[in-house]
Amino acid sequence: MSPDGRAIYLEFVQLGNSLKATAVDPESGIEASVLGPLSAPRADLQALAVAKLKRLLDPDAQRKGQTKTPPKSRRGIVV
């Protein structure tokens, strides 16, 4: 359970020398995954996965990264 009262499912899977932590929101089905070394504490990977999931669920966070407007005088692709 997250601090804001939403349920979050967590899954840990070992992939070779890495550990994959996945956080899933059961209401929306949105999931966020992070990979880390097998030696990393599970609590750290869990905190990263939950923070990533909360960022995906927050509609205001998606707009924060879109404040820059690309320059119009240059050619090419703005990344």
PyMOL commands that set and color helices and strands:
alter all, ss='L'
color gray80, all
select helices_A, chain A and resi 42-57+59-64
alter helices_A, ss='H'
color red, helices_A
select strands_A, chain A and resi 9-15+18-24+31-37
alter strands_A, ss='S'
color yellow, strands_A
deselect
rebuild
show_as cartoon
